[in-house]
Structures are given as structure tokens and as C-alpha cells.
């Protein structure tokens, strides 16, 4: 399991050891501006992406996990004050969804993490159409509704319970009745709504019978689309 600021997440290692060019492109298919916060190691950068626009994100070092958080309604391009998410939201003061990836040699592994909640649908795919594209779209039924149509994360039963570090990755207090890294109060909803996204920190094939981790070793040009068309993917990513 790899660790980034605010969250821990599982990323399988790549299978191919051939170095290839790789990239991360973000596409905003929403009707409003979104702010993407890219984080890895000591690197932290916010990209304001207007409706219908694209942005080329920074390429992380080989073998380093990168997280891309999606924020909305930010007061300026520092994204320190936003309707959902925000650089200074202390890991869950308001909901945000996250894309994660690790480039290793000629491979890339990637996943969608709504462990801090959901505020926009996202899809991740690579330049190879034969590699799985994963998507999380929640159209209705948030167990704990947040601002601007968002949903609080799967490991808390109330908005107040989701604040700060009382969230999925860190919550081990008795009040939430769950083991560190284990299933949260609303993990079942998140799994059903987004089968190929994390519904709790230790989510893998041994739990719900599928996995949120996808990978590609043929074309590692990664595209993250915010507000993609269509519904959530439901692909069996577990090896038989």
C-alpha cells in the first residue's frame, strides 16, 4: 500500500519493465470550472480547468504514486476556499473525489477513490482502448448529502463525522464502529454505485469480489475526464 498526503491507497506494481513515454491529461467535460489539485511527494499544484478545456498535468517520477483531487466552486485559483474540496480542507471538511495513478517502467496502474466523498463524476482511461477505462458516476441517493449535490464519504454517518481526519483513511474511533482501513457505514452504497472505485481503504478482490485497481502496459498516456458521459463502469478487474 502506498501513502500520499491525506490518504493511503493500494496500487499494484506494473508488469512491464520497458520505459515508455507517458503523460497525464485532464479533460473538463463539466459546464463549470473545476480545480484539480495534483499531489505527489513534496509536489503540490492546482490547475484551474475551464468548462470544455484540457490541462496537461505534471509527470510524477517513476514508481511514485500521484493523486489528483477534484474541487469545485473555488474563490480563486489557489483553491484554498472552495464549495467542495479545497487545498486547506483538512482531508474532508467538504467532499471531493480523487484519481490516483502510479507509473512504473512501461506500465501504469490507476484507480478512482471517493474515500473523501464525491463531487463530480470522473473517468480514467489510457491511450490503449484495450485497457480498462474506469468511471464513477453517482446520479442520486447520497447517504450523507454534501454541498452542491456532493456526497460525503463512505466511512461516516453524518456530515460532522466526516470533518478533518475523522474520515475513511484515518477513522478508527469506536464511534464509527469500524476497523482502521475497513468498511465504513456507507461502503455498500459506494460499491454498488461505483463498483470500480474504492468503497473503503482496504477494498480489493478479497472483499466485494472485484477490485478498483486497473492497469495498462501498452500505452500509458493517462486521461482523467471530469463529468464524462455515461454511468459507472462495472468491470471485473480481478484475476481469475
N, C-alpha and C positions, 0 to 999 in steps of 0.2 A: 504494500500500500504506500502511495506517495503522499507527501504532505505539502500543501500550499497554504498561504495565509488564509485564515477563516474556515478551512475545510480540509478534510482528508478524503481522498478518493482512490479507488482501485483502478490501475491501468495495466493491462497485460503488456509484456515486452514484445517488441516486433520480432518477426520470424526471419526477415531477410537482412543480411548484413552488407548489402550493396548500397553505397552512398548515392543518393539521387537528389536532384533539386526539389525543394518543397516550398510551400507558401501557405499563408492563411489570408483568405479574403472574406470580408464581412459584407453582406448584402442586406439593406434595409428595405423590405417589401411592405412596411407599415405605412400608414397615412400620416405619421408624425415623426419627428426626430427621435432617435434613440441614442443613448450614450453607452459605449462599450468600454469596459474597464479591463484591460489586459494586465495580468499579473503572473510573474514567474520569478523565483529568486528575489533579488532586490529590485527587479524591473517593475514599474507601475506606470501605465499610460492610459489616458482616457481619449477616446475617439468619438467626436460628435458626428453622427451619420444622419444626414437629412433623409427625408422620405424619398424613396426611389434611388438613393445613391449607394455607392460602394466605398469600401475602405480597405486598404492593404495593411494588415497588422504586422507587427514585428515578428521576426522568426526567432523562436527560442533556441538555445543551444541543444545539440543532440542529447537525448536522454533526459531532458528537463521537462517536467510537466508544466503546462500552461493553462490558466483559467481565464475565461472571457465572461465577465458579468454583464448582464443587460440591465440598464437603468432607464427610467422614463421620467418626463416632467422635470428635468433639472433646470435650476435657475440660471446657470451659466455653464461654460464648457469645462470647468473644473469638476463638475458633478459631485460637489460636496453637499449640496442640498437638492434633493430630488423627491418626486412624488412616490416613486418606488425605487428601492435600492439607494445607491449613493456611496461615494468613497468613504464617508465618515459614518456609515450607518451601523457600525459595530457588529456586523455579521448577522443582521436580521431585524433591525429596527423597522424596516419595511421590506416586503418581499421582492426578491429578484431571482431570475433563473440564470443558470451558468452553463457554458460549454467548456469542455476540458479535452486536452489532447496531449500526447507525447510522441515526438518524432524520434525514432531510433534507427539509425542506419538508413535503409531504404524503405522503412515501414512507418506507418502512423497508426496509433490507437486513439480512439476518441469516444466521448460519451456526453450525455446530457444530464445535468444534475439540478433538480429542483429542490434540493435539500434546504435551501434558504427561501423556498417559495416559488411562485410562478407569477410573472407579469406580462410576458409576451410568448407566443409560440416560437419555437426555434427548430431548425433542421440543420443537421451536419452531414455533408457528403464529400466525397473526394472526386478527383478528376477521372476516376475509373468507374464507369456505370455498373461494372460487375461487383463492385464493393458495396456493402450495405449502407444505405442512407438512413439515418435515424431521425425521428421527429417526435416532438412533444407538443400537442395542441389540446388545451382544456377549454371546452366551449361553455360548460356550465357545471354547477354542482359543487363549487368550492366548499369544503367542510368548515373552513375558517376564512371568510372573505376579508380581503385587504382593500387598500385604496385603489381607485381607478380600475376596477374589475380584476384585481390581482387576487391571488390565493396565498395564504400563509403556508409554511412548510408542513411536511407530514408528521413531524415529531412533537407537535404541541396542539392542545385542545382549545386554545384561546389566543387572541392577538397579543395580549400581555405576556403570555407564556412563551411567545416567540422572540421577545426582545433580547438584544445583546447576545451573550453566549448561551442563553437557555434555548438552544436550537439543536437541530439534528446532530451535528458532529460532536458537540460537547456535552449535551444534556445527559447527565447520569444521576440526577437528583430523584429521590423517591416520589416526589410529587408527580412525576411524569410516567412512573411505573414502566420503565424500560431500561434495558442494559445498555451501557456505552456501545454505540455502533449498531445497536439492534433496531428492530422495527419500532416505529412510532405509532401514535394514536391513529393517524390517518394514512399510514403506509399502504393499506389495502386500496384506498381510493386512488392514490397516486399510481400504484402499479396498474390498476385497471384502466385509468385514464391515459397513461403513458407507459406501456409495457417495456419500451426500450430506453427508459430513463431510471435514474436512481430513486427508489422509494424509501430507502434508508441507507446509512453509510456502508454497511457490510453486505449490501444487496449483491448476490451473484447467483450462479446456476444452482447452488445447493438450496436456495430459498424458494422462490416462486417457480423455479423450473426453467427460467430463462436468464438472460444477462443483459445489463445495459452497456457492456463494453463491446465496441465494434473496432474493426481494424482493416487496413489495406496495405499491401506490399507492392502494388503495381504503379499507382500514381498517387503521390502524397500531397497533391495540391488540394488543400482543405478549404471548403466553403461553408461558412456559417450564415444561414439565412434567417433573419428575424421576420416574423409574420409570413411564413411560407404558406402557399395554398395547400388544401387538403388536411387530412386528420393525422392523428398519431400513427407512427409505424408500429407494426406488431410482427417482428421477425424473430425467429428462434436463432439466437446467436450462440447458443451453447453447442459444444462439440458433442457428437453422438458417442 
